[in-house]
Amino acid sequence: MLSTPETETHVYDKPPPHANADWTIDQDWQSYSAEDHETWDILFARQQKMLPGRAAQAFLDGIDILNLSRPGIPDFEELNRILMDATGWEVVAVPGLVPDDVFFDHLANRRFVSGNFIRRRDQLDYLQEPDIFHDVFGHVPMLADQRFGDYMAAYGRGGLRALEYGTLKQLARLYWYTVEFGLIQEAEGLRIYGAGIVSSYGESVFALDDPSPNRIMFDLERVLRTEYRIDDYQQNYFVIPSLDELLRVTVETDFKPVYDRIASLPDIKIAEIVEGDVVLTEGTQDYARSQSGEAVVV
C-alpha cells in the first residue's frame, strides 16, 4: 500500500536490522497465537458471508483458487506455491509500510508486500495501518486473476516512472480508486473488487447500497485529478467496465503526456461531478454532511 499523510509515520527510513536489503522479512508464521488465528477466522467468516453477490467474480474465484477458506492465517510459503502457479505472483512480508520506490519495485517484479501482523480484537472494524487481513484477504485473491496481476505489475512499472516525473500524487489516485476502492460492472450489476472495500464489513455495504456516494464510470484522466479521503468511507467510486479494459488502458497509455496535460488543471474535489462524467449514481452526499471533523484529503 502507498503511504499517505496519515500513515507515513509508519514508513522506515531504511530497512530495520531484522529485514533483508529489499525490506522483506520472514513471515514467522509459527509465532502467531491461537487468538491471532481466531481473529483472522472471525474477520474471514463475516466477509465470506457478506461478499457473495457483492464481490467481483474474480475476487470470489481467487478465494477458491488460493484455498483461503482454510482456518487460520495463511502461511505465505503454502500460499505462494498456488499463487505462483496461477499468475507468477508471490506475497512477501515486510516490517511496515515501505518507501514508495521499494513498493513499486516489488510490484513491478510481481511481488506483493504484506504486513505480517494482525489487528487486535478491538480493531475489527477499523485499523489505520494495513494488517495481514487487509493485505492478504483484501488484495491477494485478485492477484490470482491474470488480468489483474498484469495490471498490478504494470502499475509498479508506472510507479517507478512517476517517481522520476514527480507525479506520484496523481498516480496514487489511480491505485486508490482501483486497487483499494474500485467497483466493476458485471452482468449481474455493480460489484466490488477494491481491497479497502472487500476487507471492510461496513464499506462492503456502503459502496453498493448507500445513496450517499457518487458512482462514476472510470476515466483515467478524471481519476488522476480526483482527490480522495483516507479517514472514512469514500464519496466517489469509479466503476471499470471490465478487468480487460482496466489492463488495456493502463498498458496502452503513455502516462507522461497525460501528466503534462493535467498539470495545469485544478484537482477535482471529493464528491464533485464534472462535465464529461458518465454518472451511474449521483450521490446525495448525506453521509458526508453527517460526519463531523475535517477529512484528510490527498
C-alpha positions in Angstrom: 0.0 0.0 0.0 1.2 3.5 -0.8 1.9 5.8 2.1 -0.3 8.7 2.8 -0.1 11.7 5.1 -1.9 9.7 7.8 0.3 6.6 7.5 3.7 8.0 6.5 4.9 7.8 10.1 4.9 4.1 9.8 7.5 4.1 6.9 11.0 3.3 7.9 13.9 5.4 6.5 16.0 2.2 6.0 15.5 -1.5 6.4 15.4 -2.4 10.1 18.1 -4.8 11.4 15.8 -7.9 11.0 14.9 -7.1 7.4 16.7 -8.0 4.2 18.1 -5.5 1.8 14.9 -5.5 -0.2 12.9 -4.8 3.0 11.4 -8.3 3.2 11.2 -10.2 6.4 10.3 -13.7 7.4 6.5 -14.1 7.9 7.3 -16.1 11.0 4.0 -18.0 10.7 4.8 -20.2 13.7 4.7 -17.2 16.0 1.0 -16.4 15.5 -1.0 -17.1 18.6 -4.3 -19.0 18.8 -6.0 -15.7 19.3 -4.3 -14.3 16.1 -5.7 -17.2 14.1 -9.1 -16.8 15.7 -9.2 -13.1 14.8 -8.5 -14.0 11.2 -11.3 -16.5 11.2 -13.7 -14.0 12.7 -12.9 -11.5 10.0 -12.9 -14.0 7.2 -16.2 -15.6 8.3 -18.2 -12.3 8.3 -16.8 -11.2 5.0 -17.3 -14.5 3.4 -20.9 -14.5 4.4 -21.5 -11.0 3.0 -19.5 -10.9 -0.2 -21.3 -13.4 -2.5 -23.5 -11.2 -4.7 -21.3 -8.2 -3.8 -17.8 -9.0 -4.7 -16.4 -9.4 -8.2 -16.4 -12.9 -9.6 -12.6 -12.7 -10.0 -12.3 -12.0 -6.2 -14.6 -14.9 -5.3 -12.7 -17.2 -7.7 -9.4 -16.1 -6.1 -10.6 -17.1 -2.7 -11.3 -20.6 -4.0 -8.1 -20.8 -6.1 -5.9 -19.9 -3.2 -7.8 -22.1 -0.7 -8.2 -19.1 1.7 -11.2 -20.7 3.3 -8.9 -22.9 5.3 -9.0 -21.8 9.0 -6.2 -19.6 10.4 -3.8 -17.0 9.0 -2.4 -18.3 5.7 1.2 -19.5 5.6 2.9 -17.5 2.8 5.0 -20.4 1.8 1.9 -22.5 1.0 0.0 -19.6 -0.4 2.8 -18.7 -2.8 3.1 -22.1 -4.3 -0.5 -21.8 -5.5 -0.3 -18.1 -6.5 3.0 -18.5 -8.4 1.5 -21.3 -10.4 -1.6 -19.2 -11.2 -0.2 -15.9 -12.2 3.5 -15.7 -11.3 2.9 -13.6 -8.2 4.1 -14.1 -4.7 3.4 -12.5 -1.3 6.3 -11.2 0.7 6.2 -10.0 4.3 7.6 -6.5 5.2 8.0 -4.8 8.6 5.6 -2.0 7.8 4.8 0.5 5.0 7.9 0.6 2.9 9.2 3.6 0.8 7.5 4.2 -2.5 10.4 3.1 -4.7 10.6 -0.2 -2.8 6.9 -0.7 -3.1 6.9 -0.1 -6.8 9.9 -2.3 -7.5 8.2 -5.2 -5.7 5.0 -4.8 -7.7 6.9 -4.5 -11.0 8.5 -7.8 -10.2 5.2 -9.4 -9.2 5.8 -9.4 -5.5 3.0 -8.1 -3.3 4.2 -6.7 0.0 2.2 -7.5 3.1 2.4 -6.7 6.8 2.8 -9.9 8.9 0.8 -8.6 12.0 -2.9 -8.9 12.6 -5.2 -6.4 14.3 -6.4 -6.7 17.8 -10.0 -7.8 18.6 -11.0 -4.2 19.5 -9.8 -3.1 16.0 -12.0 -5.4 13.9 -13.8 -2.6 12.1 -11.0 0.0 11.6 -7.2 -0.1 11.5 -5.1 2.8 10.4 -2.1 0.7 9.1 -3.0 -2.2 6.8 -2.6 -5.6 8.5 -2.3 -9.1 7.1 -6.1 -9.4 6.8 -6.4 -6.3 4.7 -3.3 -7.2 2.6 -3.9 -10.9 2.1 -7.7 -11.3 2.2 -8.3 -7.9 0.6 -5.6 -7.9 -2.2 -4.3 -11.3 -2.9 -7.4 -13.0 -4.3 -7.5 -10.6 -7.2 -3.8 -11.4 -7.9 -4.9 -14.9 -8.8 -6.6 -13.3 -11.9 -4.1 -13.0 -14.7 -5.5 -9.7 -16.0 -5.4 -8.0 -12.6 -2.0 -9.4 -11.9 -0.7 -7.9 -15.1 -2.4 -4.6 -14.2 -0.6 -4.5 -10.8 2.8 -5.3 -12.4 2.2 -2.5 -15.0 1.2 -0.2 -12.1 4.5 -0.9 -10.4 6.5 -0.1 -13.5 4.4 3.1 -13.9 5.1 4.0 -10.3 8.9 3.9 -10.8 8.4 6.3 -13.7 6.1 8.6 -11.7 8.8 9.0 -9.1 11.1 10.3 -11.9 8.4 12.6 -13.2 7.3 13.9 -9.8 3.7 12.8 -10.4 3.3 10.3 -7.6 0.3 12.2 -6.2 -1.6 11.7 -9.4 -0.7 8.1 -9.9 -1.5 7.3 -6.2 -5.1 8.3 -7.0 -5.3 5.6 -9.7 -4.2 3.0 -7.1 -6.7 4.3 -4.6 -9.7 4.3 -6.9 -9.0 0.9 -8.5 -6.8 -1.4 -6.3 -8.2 -0.1 -3.0 -11.7 1.2 -3.7 -12.7 0.1 -7.2 -16.1 -1.1 -8.4 -16.7 -3.2 -11.6 -19.7 -3.5 -13.8 -20.6 -7.2 -14.2 -23.6 -8.8 -16.0 -25.4 -9.1 -12.7 -24.8 -5.4 -11.7 -22.1 -3.5 -9.8 -19.6 -5.5 -7.8 -16.7 -4.6 -5.5 -13.1 -5.6 -6.1 -11.0 -2.9 -4.3 -9.2 -4.3 -1.2 -10.3 -1.4 1.0 -13.9 -2.4 0.4 -13.8 -6.2 0.3 -11.9 -6.3 3.6 -14.3 -3.8 5.3 -17.6 -5.1 6.7 -19.1 -1.6 6.7 -17.9 -0.4 3.3 -18.8 -3.6 1.6 -22.4 -2.5 2.2 -21.9 1.3 1.8 -20.2 1.1 -1.5 -23.0 -0.6 -3.3 -26.2 0.2 -1.3 -25.9 3.6 0.3 -27.4 6.6 -1.7 -24.7 9.0 -0.5 -21.7 8.4 -2.8 -21.3 9.1 -6.5 -20.7 6.1 -8.7 -19.0 7.2 -11.9 -17.6 5.2 -14.9 -13.9 5.0 -14.9 -11.9 7.6 -16.9 -8.1 7.7 -16.5 -7.5 11.4 -16.6 -10.5 12.1 -14.4 -9.2 9.7 -11.7 -5.7 11.1 -11.8 -7.2 14.5 -11.0 -9.6 13.4 -8.2 -8.9 13.9 -4.5 -9.8 11.2 -2.1 -10.3 10.8 1.6 -8.4 8.4 3.8 -10.2 8.7 7.1 -13.7 7.4 6.2 -16.0 5.8 3.6 -15.5 7.2 0.1 -17.8 9.7 -1.6 -16.7 8.8 -5.1 -16.4 5.3 -6.5 -15.2 4.7 -10.0 -16.6 1.8 -12.0 -14.5 -0.1 -14.5 -16.4 -1.9 -17.3 -14.1 -4.9 -17.1 -10.6 -6.1 -15.9 -9.6 -6.4 -19.6 -10.4 -2.7 -20.1 -8.5 -1.6 -17.0 -5.5 -3.5 -18.2 -5.8 -2.2 -21.7 -6.0 1.4 -20.7 -3.0 1.0 -18.3 -0.6 -0.7 -20.7 -1.6 1.2 -23.9 -1.4 4.7 -22.3 1.8 6.8 -22.3 1.3 8.4 -18.9 3.8 11.3 -19.4 1.7 13.2 -21.9 -1.3 12.7 -19.6 0.6 14.1 -16.6 1.7 17.1 -18.7 -1.8 17.7 -19.9 -3.4 17.7 -16.5 -0.6 19.6 -14.8 -2.3 23.0 -15.3 -5.7 21.7 -14.4 -7.2 22.0 -10.9 -7.7 19.0 -8.8 -11.3 17.7 -8.7 -12.8 17.9 -5.3 -14.3 15.0 -3.5 -18.0 14.4 -4.4 -17.8 16.8 -7.3 -19.5 15.9 -10.6 -17.7 17.4 -13.6 -18.5 17.8 -17.3 -17.9 14.5 -19.2 -18.7 12.2 -16.2 -20.7 9.2 -17.0 -22.6 9.0 -13.8 -24.3 5.8 -12.8 -25.4 7.1 -9.4 -25.3 10.8 -8.4 -24.9 10.6 -4.6 -26.9 12.6 -2.1 -23.8 13.2 0.0 -25.9 12.8 3.1 -23.3 10.6 4.7 -20.5 13.2 4.1 -22.6 16.0 5.5 -23.4 14.0 8.6 -19.8 13.5 9.6 -18.0 16.0 11.9 -14.4 17.0 11.6 -12.2 17.6 8.7 -11.3 14.8 6.3 -7.7 14.1 5.4 -7.6 14.8 1.6 -4.9 13.8 -0.8 
